[in-house]
Amino acid sequence: MKSLAYLNKYLIQYKWLLLGGLFFVVLSNIFQIIPAQMVRLSIDLVVDNIRTYRLFKDTTAASAYFSIFAGVILLYAIMILAMALLRGLFLYFVRQTLIVMSRYIEFDLKNEVYAHYQLLSLAFYRRNNTGDLVNRISEDVSRVRMYLGPSIMYGMQMITLFLMLIPIMFSVSPTLTLYALAPLPLLSFSIYYVNNLIEKRSTKIQESQSRLSTFVQEAFSGIRVLKSFAREKDSVRKFSAESNDYMGQSIKLTKIQALFYPIVLGLIGISTLLTIYAGSVEVIDGRLSFGNIAEFVIYINLLTWPVTLLGWTSSMVQRAEASQKRINEFLKTKPEVVSNRNLEKELKGKIKFENVSFTYPDTGITALRDLSFSLAPGGSLAIIGATGSGKSTVAALISRLYDSSSGSILIDDLRISDYSLECLRNQIGYVTQDVFLFSDTIYNNIAFGLDKVDDTTIFQAARDADVYENIEEFPLKFETRIGERGITLSGGQKQRLALVRALCWQPRALLLDEPFSALDPALRAEMGRWLVELHAVHPVPLILITHDPEEAARIGTRSLAMASEGGVHRWIGPG
């Protein structure tokens, strides 16, 4: 329960719903105990008065006696019905408090986890796969909610019912109480055992379902590759294999679940028989009445459900504990990239690297070693080099997706770590090599970085990037949904949209990582000329990363060639 202690802050936050739920649980239990006592009274009334009624059988008073007798029984029936309705009403209030509380906490916990995800550095996402991140914020949080809602609710019902009912039963007959309760521990243990088996099978089903979902997702995402290699039949075969595995695990689970109700009904039957047997002996000896037997049978049925749920509740608590432990692991993870001084300052654009080295923490690969260069405000720098020479790493360090392992990065003669992360990144337009577009409209993808959307700005940026005419040719124009990861667009269109997205918010510095690699030579040269003209009008610091020396010479006023020699990167010189 150590991990679940983290949730106490939420229970305190919603304490009035929790206390209200407890109050309504107590009331609902009261209104299910009282009818059992009224059943006893009514049965005893019938047994005690049947002989009296027979004495008046052949007299004129028989009708009047029967009317009175039937009226009393009817009154008992109405009262029992009223109690049942009141219990139903209070059970409704129980769910409106405890279950609603669990939904509130689920909402808050998901928001907390997601907000924490946003604070974590890029290295965290390189170490953890997306499926695991999604599973913790969905499946694990859902399991925690089952503890906060149903488990707490049923736990309250069981504890309060036992505290209220057991003393009543012992006050009537200790012997009969022991007989009635004897099979219940065995019932609870059996349910606990079966639930553990169900949990293990459920875990295997989840794993199988995860593999199946991952396979389907990859098949749909890579449908172009799949069709180009004519691997449709092979994909169907693999899907069938994964689907058959999922089916097999599901059938095994169904077989185990089939044990649940036979065990419950069997042990309830044994408890009822023992109660009737022991109660009959007590009645014969004159210590109990027939109504007491009926009362105890009802008590057994009242206790059976909470005891049955004890095993289920224990299993839910264990699963919630494991899930919350997994959630806490991420919540306790601290961002690796943080601001030292949280400076809020407009960038002028002087960028300087001083003996900067960087090793990727997840792979141990050294991408940069003792790299030094400077870029004046309004200047342009083209970085060229072979694949793996660390060109893209330079852009990632400037936008502080990572922090350098050693050396200093200065912007406007201040350490880059002194700037507020939000302030720094809000002033840098970054076009990554691997363009990512959201499954949304073209318009919303372009306006992604803007707090205030201006049609004029969006449209002009599209014209500047020579993509406006292409967008206008789509049936829905700027409202066209581009599909998952921009699958409906060509590589060149995606790159130009990414460039428009970076430019439309008028950044104070511009980082372009292979922004024209998917364009044809003519359009690439045209976009290069346009970029030079744009930079002349808006002279912000420009860093272009490219494999093309000619492109570097056209766009950059200076060139930095990076070479990798046994992992050692060196400054070749300006062009």
C-alpha positions in Angstrom: 0.0 0.0 0.0 3.1 2.2 0.0 2.6 3.3 -3.6 -1.1 3.9 -3.1 -0.3 6.4 -0.3 0.5 8.8 -3.1 -3.3 9.1 -3.8 -4.0 10.3 -0.3 -3.7 13.9 -1.4 -6.6 13.3 -3.8 -8.7 11.6 -1.1 -8.1 14.6 1.1 -9.0 16.9 -1.8 -12.4 15.1 -2.2 -12.9 14.2 1.4 -16.5 15.4 1.5 -17.4 13.1 -1.3 -15.6 10.3 0.6 -17.3 11.0 3.9 -20.7 11.5 2.1 -20.2 8.1 0.5 -19.5 6.5 3.9 -22.6 8.1 5.3 -24.8 6.8 2.5 -23.2 3.3 2.8 -24.2 3.1 6.5 -27.7 4.2 5.7 -28.1 1.7 2.9 -26.9 -1.1 5.2 -29.4 -0.1 7.8 -32.2 -0.3 5.4 -31.2 -3.8 4.3 -30.8 -5.1 7.9 -34.2 -3.8 9.1 -36.2 -5.8 6.5 -34.7 -9.0 7.7 -35.9 -8.3 11.2 -39.3 -7.4 9.9 -39.5 -10.7 8.0 -38.8 -12.4 11.3 -41.5 -10.5 13.1 -44.0 -11.2 10.3 -43.3 -14.9 10.3 -43.5 -15.1 14.0 -46.7 -13.2 13.9 -48.2 -15.8 11.5 -46.9 -18.8 13.5 -48.1 -17.3 16.8 -51.5 -16.3 15.6 -52.4 -19.2 13.3 -53.7 -21.3 16.2 -55.7 -18.3 17.5 -57.3 -17.9 14.1 -58.3 -21.5 14.0 -60.2 -21.0 17.3 -62.4 -18.4 15.5 -62.6 -20.4 12.3 -66.3 -21.2 12.5 -67.4 -18.0 14.2 -68.5 -14.5 13.0 -65.3 -13.1 14.5 -63.1 -15.0 12.1 -63.6 -12.5 9.3 -62.7 -9.5 11.5 -59.7 -11.3 13.0 -58.5 -12.2 9.5 -58.9 -8.7 8.3 -56.8 -7.3 11.2 -54.3 -10.1 10.8 -54.0 -9.5 7.0 -53.8 -5.8 7.5 -50.8 -6.2 9.9 -49.0 -8.5 7.4 -49.8 -6.0 4.6 -48.3 -3.2 6.7 -45.1 -5.3 7.2 -45.0 -5.9 3.4 -45.4 -2.2 2.7 -42.7 -1.3 5.2 -40.3 -3.9 3.7 -40.9 -2.5 0.2 -40.4 1.0 1.5 -37.1 -0.1 3.1 -36.0 -1.6 -0.2 -36.8 1.6 -2.1 -34.9 3.7 0.5 -31.9 1.3 0.2 -31.9 1.7 -3.5 -32.1 5.4 -3.2 -29.1 5.5 -0.8 -27.1 3.1 -3.0 -27.7 5.6 -5.8 -26.2 8.3 -3.6 -23.3 6.0 -2.8 -22.4 5.7 -6.4 -23.0 9.5 -6.9 -20.4 10.2 -4.3 -17.7 7.4 -4.3 -17.8 6.5 -8.0 -18.0 10.1 -9.0 -15.1 10.8 -6.7 -13.0 8.1 -8.4 -13.8 9.6 -11.8 -12.6 13.1 -10.6 -9.4 11.6 -9.2 -8.9 9.6 -12.5 -9.3 12.9 -14.4 -6.8 14.7 -12.1 -4.3 11.9 -12.1 -4.3 11.6 -15.9 -3.8 15.4 -16.2 -1.0 15.2 -13.7 0.8 12.4 -15.5 0.3 14.0 -18.9 1.5 17.4 -17.6 4.6 15.7 -16.1 5.3 14.0 -19.4 5.5 17.4 -21.0 8.1 18.5 -18.6 10.4 15.5 -19.2 13.4 15.9 -21.5 13.8 14.3 -24.9 16.2 11.8 -23.5 13.4 10.3 -21.4 11.4 9.6 -24.6 14.4 8.0 -26.2 14.7 5.6 -23.2 11.0 4.7 -23.1 8.7 3.5 -25.9 5.5 5.2 -26.7 3.3 2.1 -26.0 4.6 2.0 -22.4 3.9 5.8 -21.9 0.4 5.4 -23.2 -0.3 2.3 -21.2 0.7 4.0 -17.9 -1.6 7.0 -18.5 -4.5 4.8 -19.7 -4.5 1.2 -18.4 -2.6 1.9 -15.2 -4.7 4.9 -14.3 -7.9 2.9 -15.0 -6.7 0.2 -12.6 -6.0 2.8 -9.9 -9.5 4.2 -10.5 -11.0 0.7 -9.8 -9.3 0.9 -6.4 -10.5 4.4 -5.7 -14.1 3.7 -6.8 -15.4 0.1 -6.6 -12.8 -1.2 -4.2 -13.3 1.5 -1.6 -17.1 1.4 -2.1 -17.3 -2.4 -1.6 -14.8 -2.2 1.2 -16.9 0.3 3.1 -20.0 -1.8 2.5 -18.3 -4.9 3.8 -16.7 -3.4 6.9 -19.8 -1.4 8.0 -22.1 -4.3 7.3 -20.0 -6.7 9.4 -19.7 -4.2 12.2 -23.5 -3.7 12.2 -24.7 -7.2 11.5 -22.4 -9.5 13.4 -23.3 -8.1 16.9 -27.0 -8.4 16.0 -26.5 -12.0 14.9 -24.5 -12.9 18.1 -27.2 -11.2 20.2 -29.8 -13.5 18.7 -27.8 -16.8 18.8 -24.0 -17.2 19.0 -24.3 -20.9 18.0 -26.4 -20.2 14.9 -24.0 -17.3 14.0 -21.0 -19.6 14.0 -22.7 -22.1 11.8 -23.8 -19.3 9.4 -20.3 -17.8 9.2 -18.3 -21.0 9.0 -18.2 -21.4 5.2 -17.5 -17.6 4.5 -13.7 -17.6 5.1 -13.5 -20.6 2.7 -15.6 -18.6 0.2 -13.4 -15.6 0.4 -10.2 -17.6 0.0 -11.7 -19.5 -3.0 -12.7 -16.2 -4.7 -9.3 -14.7 -4.0 -7.5 -17.8 -5.5 -9.8 -17.7 -8.6 -9.3 -14.0 -9.0 -5.5 -14.4 -8.9 -5.7 -17.0 -11.7 -8.0 -14.6 -13.6 -5.5 -11.8 -13.1 -2.6 -13.8 -14.4 -4.6 -14.8 -17.5 -5.8 -11.3 -17.9 -2.2 -10.0 -17.9 -1.3 -12.5 -20.7 -4.4 -11.4 -22.6 -3.3 -7.8 -22.3 0.2 -8.6 -23.5 -1.2 -10.5 -26.5 -3.7 -7.7 -27.2 -0.8 -5.2 -27.1 1.2 -7.2 -29.6 -1.8 -7.5 -31.8 -2.5 -3.8 -31.6 1.1 -2.9 -32.3 1.2 -5.2 -35.3 -2.0 -3.7 -36.7 -0.8 -0.1 -36.1 2.5 -0.8 -37.8 0.8 -2.5 -40.7 -1.6 0.5 -41.3 1.2 3.1 -40.8 3.5 1.3 -43.2 0.8 0.3 -45.7 2.7 1.9 -48.6 5.8 -0.2 -47.9 3.7 -3.3 -47.4 1.9 -2.9 -50.7 5.1 -2.0 -52.6 6.7 -5.2 -51.5 3.5 -7.2 -52.1 3.5 -8.6 -48.6 -0.3 -8.5 -48.0 -0.6 -12.3 -47.7 2.4 -12.4 -45.3 0.8 -9.6 -43.2 -2.5 -11.6 -43.1 -0.6 -14.7 -42.0 1.1 -12.9 -39.2 -2.1 -11.2 -38.1 -3.8 -14.6 -38.0 -1.0 -16.0 -35.8 -1.3 -13.1 -33.3 -5.1 -13.2 -33.4 -5.1 -17.0 -32.7 -2.8 -16.4 -29.7 -5.2 -13.8 -28.4 -8.1 -16.2 -28.9 -6.3 -19.0 -27.1 -5.6 -16.8 -24.1 -9.2 -15.5 -24.0 -10.5 -19.1 -24.0 -8.2 -20.1 -21.1 -9.5 -17.1 -19.2 -13.1 -18.0 -19.9 -12.6 -21.5 -18.5 -11.2 -20.1 -15.3 -14.0 -17.5 -15.0 -16.5 -20.4 -15.3 -15.4 -21.6 -11.8 -16.5 -18.3 -10.2 -20.2 -18.7 -9.8 -20.3 -22.5 -9.1 -17.9 -21.9 -6.1 -20.0 -18.9 -4.9 -23.4 -20.7 -5.2 -22.0 -24.0 -3.7 -20.6 -22.4 -0.6 -23.7 -20.2 -0.1 -25.8 -23.3 -0.3 -23.7 -25.0 2.3 -23.9 -22.0 4.6 -27.7 -21.9 4.2 -28.1 -25.6 4.9 -26.0 -25.4 8.0 -28.0 -22.4 9.2 -31.3 -24.2 8.6 -30.1 -27.3 10.3 -28.7 -25.5 13.4 -31.7 -23.2 13.5 -34.1 -26.1 13.5 -32.3 -27.7 16.4 -32.6 -24.4 18.3 -36.3 -24.1 17.4 -37.0 -27.6 18.7 -35.2 -26.8 21.9 -37.3 -23.7 22.2 -34.4 -21.2 22.1 -35.3 -19.7 18.7 -38.4 -19.1 16.6 -39.1 -19.9 13.0 -38.7 -16.3 12.1 -35.1 -16.4 13.4 -34.3 -19.0 10.9 -35.6 -16.9 8.0 -33.9 -13.9 9.5 -30.5 -15.7 9.5 -31.0 -17.0 6.0 -31.4 -13.3 4.9 -28.3 -12.3 6.9 -26.3 -15.0 5.1 -27.3 -13.6 1.7 -26.5 -10.1 2.9 -23.0 -11.2 4.0 -22.3 -13.4 1.0 -21.9 -10.6 -1.5 -19.4 -8.5 0.5 -17.4 -11.7 1.4 -17.5 -12.7 -2.3 -16.2 -9.2 -3.2 -13.4 -9.5 -0.6 -11.3 -11.6 -2.9 -12.1 -9.4 -5.9 -11.4 -6.2 -3.9 -8.0 -7.6 -2.7 -7.1 -8.5 -6.2 -8.1 -4.9 -7.4 -6.0 -3.4 -4.6 -3.0 -5.5 -5.6 -3.4 -4.5 -9.2 -3.8 -0.8 -8.3 -0.7 -1.0 -6.1 1.3 -2.4 -9.0 -0.1 0.2 -11.5 0.5 3.1 -9.1 4.0 2.0 -8.5 4.6 2.2 -12.3 3.0 5.6 -12.4 5.1 6.8 -9.5 8.3 5.7 -11.3 7.5 8.3 -14.0 6.1 10.9 -11.7 9.4 10.8 -9.7 11.5 11.2 -12.8 12.9 14.7 -12.9 13.5 16.7 -16.1 17.1 16.5 -17.1 16.9 19.9 -18.9 16.0 22.7 -16.5 16.6 26.4 -16.4 19.1 27.8 -13.8 17.8 31.4 -13.7 14.5 31.4 -15.8 15.5 34.5 -17.7 12.8 36.1 -19.8 14.7 38.0 -22.5 14.3 38.8 -26.2 17.1 37.1 -28.2 19.4 39.2 -30.4 20.9 36.1 -31.8 24.5 35.9 -31.0 25.3 32.1 -30.7 28.6 30.7 -29.5 29.8 27.2 -28.9 32.9 26.8 -26.7 34.5 23.3 -26.7 31.1 21.6 -26.6 31.0 17.9 -26.3 27.9 15.7 -26.2 27.2 12.0 -25.6 23.7 10.6 -26.0 22.7 9.2 -22.6 20.6 6.4 -23.9 23.1 5.0 -26.4 26.5 6.2 -25.1 27.4 7.5 -28.6 29.5 10.6 -28.6 28.0 12.9 -31.2 30.2 16.0 -30.6 33.6 16.6 -29.1 35.2 19.9 -28.4 33.1 21.8 -31.0 33.6 25.6 -31.2 32.1 28.2 -33.5 30.3 31.5 -33.3 27.4 33.1 -35.2 26.8 36.9 -35.1 23.3 38.4 -34.8 21.6 38.3 -38.1 24.3 36.0 -39.6 23.7 32.8 -41.4 25.7 29.6 -41.0 25.6 26.5 -43.1 26.7 23.2 -41.4 27.7 20.4 -43.7 29.2 17.0 -43.0 28.7 13.3 -43.3 25.9 11.3 -41.8 26.6 10.9 -38.1 28.9 13.8 -37.8 26.6 15.6 -35.3 25.0 18.2 -37.4 21.5 17.6 -36.1 22.8 17.5 -32.6 23.9 21.1 -32.9 20.4 22.2 -33.6 19.0 20.0 -30.7 21.5 21.6 -28.3 20.6 25.2 -29.4 16.9 24.5 -28.8 17.9 22.8 -25.5 16.3 19.5 -26.3 19.5 18.2 -24.7 22.2 19.8 -22.5 25.8 19.5 -23.5 28.0 17.0 -21.7 30.8 19.6 -21.4 31.7 23.0 -22.7 29.5 26.1 -22.9 26.8 27.3 -25.2 26.2 31.0 -25.1 23.3 33.1 -26.6 23.9 36.8 -26.4 26.9 36.1 -24.1 24.6 34.4 -21.5 24.7 30.7 -20.8 21.9 29.0 -22.6 20.9 27.2 -19.4 20.1 30.7 -17.8 17.1 31.3 -20.2 13.6 30.1 -19.4 13.0 27.0 -21.5 9.6 28.4 -22.7 11.1 31.8 -23.5 14.0 30.3 -25.4 12.0 27.8 -27.5 9.3 30.4 -28.2 11.9 32.5 -30.0 13.4 29.7 -32.1 11.9 28.3 -35.3 13.1 24.7 -35.6 12.4 22.6 -38.7 13.5 19.0 -37.9 14.9 16.5 -40.4 12.1 14.1 -39.7 9.0 16.3 -40.3 6.1 15.6 -38.0 2.6 16.8 -38.9 -0.4 16.2 -36.7 -3.5 14.4 -37.9 -5.4 17.7 -38.3 -6.2 20.3 -40.9 -3.4 22.0 -42.9 -4.5 25.3 -41.3 -4.1 24.0 -37.8 -0.8 22.4 -38.5 0.6 25.7 -39.8 -0.9 27.6 -36.8 0.4 25.1 -34.3 2.9 27.4 -32.6 0.6 30.5 -32.5 -1.4 31.7 -29.5 -3.4 34.0 -31.7 -4.3 32.8 -35.1 -4.3 35.3 -38.0 -5.5 34.2 -41.4 -3.4 36.8 -43.2 -0.2 35.6 -41.5 -1.0 32.0 -42.2 -1.8 32.6 -45.9 1.2 34.9 -46.5 3.6 32.4 -44.9 2.2 29.7 -47.2 2.7 32.0 -50.2 6.3 32.8 -49.1 7.1 29.0 -48.9 5.5 28.5 -52.4 3.0 26.0 -51.0 -0.2 28.2 -51.2 -1.2 27.1 -54.7 -0.7 23.4 -53.8 -3.0 23.8 -50.8 -5.6 25.7 -52.8 -5.8 22.7 -55.2 -7.1 20.4 -52.4 -10.9 20.1 -52.3 -11.1 21.6 -48.8 -8.1 23.8 -49.2 -6.7 24.8 -45.8 -9.3 22.8 -44.0 -8.0 19.6 -45.6 -7.1 16.9 -43.0 -3.7 15.6 -43.8 -4.0 12.2 -42.2 -1.9 10.5 -39.6 1.7 12.0 -39.8 0.8 13.8 -43.0 0.3 10.6 -45.0 -1.8 12.4 -47.6 1.0 14.8 -48.5 4.2 14.3 -50.5 7.6 14.6 -48.8 8.2 18.0 -50.3 4.8 19.3 -49.3 5.4 18.2 -45.7 8.8 19.9 -45.6 7.3 23.1 -46.9 4.4 23.0 -44.4 7.0 22.5 -41.6 8.9 25.5 -42.9 5.7 27.6 -43.0 4.9 26.5 -39.4 8.3 27.6 -38.2 8.2 31.0 -40.0 4.7 32.2 -39.4 5.3 32.9 -35.7 8.3 35.2 -36.7 11.1 33.5 -34.6 14.2 35.3 -33.4 16.4 32.5 -34.6 15.9 29.9 -37.3 17.2 26.3 -37.3 16.7 24.3 -40.5 17.7 20.7 -40.5 17.7 19.4 -44.1 14.6 21.5 -44.9 14.7 20.9 -48.7 15.9 17.3 -48.9 12.6 16.0 -50.3 12.3 18.7 -53.1 13.2 18.3 -56.7 16.4 20.2 -57.7 14.6 23.1 -59.4 12.3 23.7 -56.5 15.1 23.2 -54.1 17.1 25.9 -55.8 14.1 28.2 -55.9 13.4 27.6 -52.2 17.1 28.3 -51.4 16.9 31.7 -53.2 13.6 32.5 -51.4 15.3 31.7 -48.1 18.2 34.0 -48.9 15.8 36.8 -49.8 13.7 36.2 -46.7 16.8 36.4 -44.5 17.8 39.6 -46.1 14.5 41.2 -45.1 14.3 39.5 -41.7 18.0 39.1 -40.6 17.6 36.6 -37.7 20.3 34.1 -37.0 20.0 31.3 -39.5 21.6 27.9 -39.2 21.1 25.5 -42.1 22.1 21.9 -41.8 22.6 20.2 -45.2 24.6 17.6 -47.1 24.8 19.7 -50.2 28.0 21.9 -50.3 26.5 24.1 -53.1 23.4 24.7 -51.1 25.5 25.6 -48.1 27.5 28.1 -50.2 24.3 29.7 -51.6 22.5 30.1 -48.3 25.1 30.5 -45.6 27.4 33.5 -45.4 29.7 31.2 -43.4 30.1 27.4 -43.6 31.1 25.0 -40.9 32.3 21.6 -42.1 32.1 18.9 -39.6 34.1 15.7 -39.9 34.1 12.6 -37.9 37.4 10.9 -37.4 37.1 8.0 -35.0 34.3 10.0 -33.2 36.5 13.1 -33.0 34.7 16.1 -34.5 36.8 19.0 -35.6 36.3 22.5 -36.9 37.4 22.6 -40.6 36.8 26.3 -41.1 34.5 29.0 -42.5 33.7 29.2 -46.1 
